[in-house]
């Protein structure tokens, strides 16, 4: 066995979790002072169970928890785990590896674990007894303690040798045996006291037992008679119950049949309702279809009216176009006539012009005067030029006039077209405004239709949801009503039992009934009636009171006497009365109450737990003031023991520990708590009935509300349907108006487009005519200016010619006249040509306008024909729709009539269901009456059977077999009264005196036997202690002798000579003798240890330690700076010895010496890198491979 590892967390300066692997051999821990080296050794001692904080260098045990530093907070707990290799099985646990863990919290709580299982400190200490490990073992040498081995008194040195001798466990067993011996002596004294007390109680109890035997004999006979009467009463009650059961079954069958019929009627009603809903939906679909069809007809009618208006408008437009075409054709014919006239004029002018030109040539041919000829030629040329200029001016004036006339015509047409276009624009604006208004109204109508359709869908969903809610509410209402009926039935049964005092004895019932009827005064009720027991305490209080539950509480003794005399006269049994004026409260002493309150399972004093009116507090204290309540029987026994069994202790389950120690209990008897809990149950059931009735009323109110909501939805559906029809009709009307306005607006827009085109053309024509007129005016002005210049030149030539006037005057006049005529003819021809060209242009424009108008007329005719065709088609559709309207209307009317018929069928089905429900209600009332009677008889029968079971501890069959039949119960009743009087004469009888005396006698015999057993056990313990003393003495002496011999040898080797020895201070007393140590280093005399130097003392102590290890090697040895006082030579000897022992013992050495470090197999360095926190650095000093090879 050896230590494998040590885990430290939060212990002293080891704040962090630190794991130290400890291999076999020597492990050295080194480090500067104050670094926390010794904390490792103290952690080993602490985990092995060290309980002294002083031994761990602390004031209290919480000081071993890391207390924090400048840079760290304190830790709330510390934990050390030690893991040992148990391959050799040295520790008595069936594990190869054992881990011991100790944890301490700053609150003071601590935990011990063995292999992660919680254990006790004792388990840890017992585990390491005689193993060489332990908090006080000689293998654990702490810092500065090596010298204590030699400084202690001889008697104090025994511990080391006892540990080496292996007698520590014997000493522990001896201590346990001595403790058991003391306990045995104390138990014997208590047994003697109890035997003495029981002997004093036995004599009077024997007399009471004899009286009880006589009482029991009478009681047995009375019980037999009472049993026979009980069997007779049970049989009679059972017969009545069987009859009520049969009637209830018949009523239940009838109710079931009626319920089945009601279910069928309700199913039929549901089918009718579903059919009504289906027909309603079908009617809605037909109405919707009718509305859609009607809307389609109205839309078609609107289209027909629109098409008619379009045809009319197209006819008007066509007529206007035809008229304009006719005007243009007439104008064209006029222009063509004028053109022919102008062409004739041109031809005539050209012929005359040719004739004049010929005559001029003839005249000029006869003109021969040279001089005159030259002047005349110039004059004629000027005149000809003048005529040409005049002709140009005339032509320009003619063109200007013509252009002005054309301009005026175009301007007039332009102005007229502008007026007509403005009028059409205003009409188009009006139509557009009307169309926008109609579109707005139509959008509003469509939105309203959508809103109404959405509302209709929502309404249908609401109806579906409402029907589901109605079905759910109706089913819930039926269930609540059925539950109410069941609750009322049970409540009435319980109330009848309460009012008829069911479960009470015959005499108690008679007195309470008479008092309720006013026949007796001063009777306040039974004990079970005047107290209130909290829930959960029924069994406890009933067990505490027992028969006292049926005691009759009276005002005074006179009232009790009157009640008893009344019973005697009525011959109705017996009662026990409690006069309130006589009884006195009973209470526990405060000391006993304090004693019981500290016991486990304490609940309280029964009188404090029970509630009652102030007038009955003395009664409660009288009956329950000295009764304690415990949670369970174990607690009750402990409580009774603490008060020396002077009080009655009951448990919550009804078990009882009686004064004196007797106990009663077992499985609870069925119905035993009914007297106490029945009134609470009646009140609770009354509340439940009221709550259930409210739920039923609430369900009825919910159904009424849902039906009203259904009616509201129906009215809303009709209103919505009417509004939807009106909205659709209005939408169709507006659609027709919109189409009409749209068509008219489109026609106007097309005409306005034509007007704009014509206006552009006329404006262009006006601009052209104006430009041409201005050009003609400019030509006229220029021609007139040139003509004036020519005229001046002519005047000059005229002057010159007048000088030459002569014979050629006449000829010149002729020539001039001919030239003038020729010029006039030329002007006329040019004007005619110009007029002809203008007429040709006008004719060409007229041809273009006629072609465009003919095309427009063709398009108008095509559109008119198409519109007429559509009008004919829609008219035919409307005529066909008229024939279908009646059929559709008949279909709608038939659907409405079918829905009305189905609604009447639903009403009839509802009436049938209501009638069935009334019939079922009457049958349920009959069933309820028989059920109440059956349950009342069942309760009476159950109480009678319970009384039979409780009083006679048997069932009915066995009782009938035992007691037989009773033909006449009268004589038996009278004999029962005689027996009760005889029993009364023996009262008071101590209940259970016979058993109590038997138990007392049995207990006396048992205690006597126990006393003899205690004496024998005491003798055996004394023998065992003597045997252990002998064993410890022999082992101790043998160990001291062996250690002495080894001590001498080791001392010589360590000191290089000298001698040492061990001596017992009192050899005659091996168990108490001290051990004296004498040492003589080389060159010195044998002297006491106090005269040795510090190094010599330390080396002597080390020699003693090694001697003990030779005699009894330990698996682990921890040495904390034991070599501190040695010089270098002694350190090397000490280290060499460690190496010799390391093959059998694992050493953990805390040291500062190099010689010791050199022999270490593993070296751990401890340092404080962080202030107040120890850190560990490990160095392996040997190669583990050879060990592994050896192990293999």
C-alpha angles and dihedrals in degrees: 000000000000140000113270100184144345121216118199126185125173093346110144109302094355096092095161125059107273126187119199119194110209112196122195114277126037122343116187124199114200136174144123123295113283094019094115103258095137090051087074092058091044090050088056092050091044095052089049090060109275107171100179113095088191090060087055092051095255139114095225135007094256087066090079090068114093104266097198134253139229091286102029137060121233119270122236097222144010130215135192124187123191118196118198131191107233099179091128091052093234091143112067095241127102094235130103090212124035125192121196115195130187123186127185126191125208088241088066098256116131137188135203124199135185111200089342092308117119113247142161131267087244090059090055093047093046090049093061099038111132092359095106090248123101142103092273099032120130087239090070108072109173130201110297093002098103089080092048089068089068098032097057124096114267090252091055092054090066091088093069093049093043090053090049091047091053094234097122091096090049090053090050091050090047091053089051091048091050090049090050089049091054090048090050091053091049091049090050091054091051092046091051090051093049093047090052092049094047092049090057090050096048099073100056090037091058090060092048089049091055091052089049091052090057090045090050092052090055089042092053092053090046089048090052092052091043088050092053091048090046091052090049091049091047092051092050092046091046091053091052090044091051091052091048088047092053092048091046090050090050091048090046091051091049090047090047091051090047090046089051090049088047090050090051090048091047090047089050089047090049090050090050090048091049089047089049090050090047092049089045090054090044089050089049090051091048091047090047090048090047090049091048091047092047090047088051090051091049090048090050090047089052090049090049091052090045092050091048090052089046091051089049091048092046090049090052092047090047091050092049090048090049091051092049089047090052089050091050092048090049090048090048091052089049091049091047090053092049089047090054090048091050092048089052089049090051092050091047092048092049091050092049090044090054091049093050092046090054093049090047091053090050091049094047090047090065095048106102110158106117099201094041089041094060094047091042091049091053090045091047091048091051091047090047089050089047090051090048090051091046089048089051091049091048091048091048091048090048091049090046090052092046091048090048091052092048089046092052090049092049091045091051091049090046093051092047091048090048091053092047092045092049090050091050091047090053089048090048090050090050091048091047091050090047090047092050091049091048090047090050091049090045091050089049089049091048090048089050090049090049091046091048092046090048089048088049091051089047089048092051089049090047090050090050091046091043091051089051091048090047091050091047092045092047093049090047090048091051092048091048090049092050090047089048091053091049092047092047090050093051092041093052090049091050091044091049089051090049093047093043092045093238113190094029123113118267095252093046091048091050094051095044091047091050091048090050089051090051095249093119129039130205094033106130099180140267121308089249088058101048098049129069116213119198118237112277096029098077095100093044095050093043090051090048095049100034109167090000088080087079096043111125114237112217132181096239143340094279091057090050092049091050091050092051093047089049089055092049091053092046092042089221104141134269138299139188115230128204112202109207091212093060107041121087127205119261119209140173120250115257091242092055091046090053090048093051095044090063094052120103113259094024112160103165146264111312093229090057093049097050121079126217142153115280090253090062099045091100088052092052091048091047093053102033107017093102097039120101123202122217131184096236142358094265090057091044092054091049092049092049090050092052093056093041090252094289096133136052113252121196129187130222088253093055101259115143133208104198126209107278093035104281115142134204130182145102136140112356117255113243113259094006094131097048097102092058099038099035097085091047089049091050092050091045092049090048088055090047091049091050092047091047091048089052089050090052091048090047089051090051090049089049091051091049090048091049092048090050088048088050090052090048090051090050092052090045089051092054092046091046091049092052092046091047091052092049091046093050091047091050090047091053091048091050090046090057092048090048092051091048093048091044092053093047091047091049091051091049092048090051091049090047088052089053090046091051090050091048091044091053090050093048092047089051090048091049090050091049094047091048091050092047090047092052091048090050090049091050091050090048092052092046093047091049090048091050090044089054090053090048089048091054090050089049090051089054091049090046090057089050091045093051086060088055096042112137141106097347092063096097094046092048091050089054093046091046092050090050092049092048090050089046091052092047090050091048090050091048091049092049091048090049091048090048091048089048092052091049090050090048089052091047090047090051090051090048090051090052093048091046091052092048092046092047089052090049090049089051091052091046090051090049093049090045091051092048092047091048090050091051089045090053091048094049091044089053090048090050090050089050090047090054089060091049095045094075091048092049091047091050089050090051092047091049090051091051092048091048090051091050090050090049090049089053089049089052090051091050090048090049090050089050090049091049090051091048090049091052090049090047090048091054091048090047089052090052089046089048092051093050091042091052090049091045093048091045090051089043090053091047089047091047091049090048090049090045090050088048091049093043097044100035102021094226141096128254097261093051091044091051090048090049101040100030128206125320119216098178116021094187100086090043091053091051092049089049090055091051091051091049091052090051090049090049090055089058093050138144090060119173104239113233094010092137093050091039091053090047091049090046091051091045091048092050090053091045093049092048089053090047091052090054090048091051091052090051092047091050090053092049091050091052090051091049092050091051091050091050091048090053092048093047092047094052094045093045094051093046092049094048090051094049093043090049091055093047091044091059092050097045092044091055092049095047096044096035091239140348125097141257136190144183123228132184115233091211112017090178091065107048092172095055106024122117126228118237119202121208123186133184113187115205113289094015136095123256103271142161121277094249090068094055122099121252093258092047091049092049093047090047090052090048089050090053090049092051090047091055090047089053091053097040113011114206124210095232133024125185117200119185110199094318089150094056094104097044126102121232095268093051090044090058091048090047092049092047090053089049089055091051092052095041091084091068102021130050109225126204105190125185106200149151095202122107093211091060092045090054092061094048121114092200128022126202123190121205120202139159106233087163118043111264095002122102121217127193130221119188129207124181109216097189133052110249095205097085089052091052091049092048090049090052 
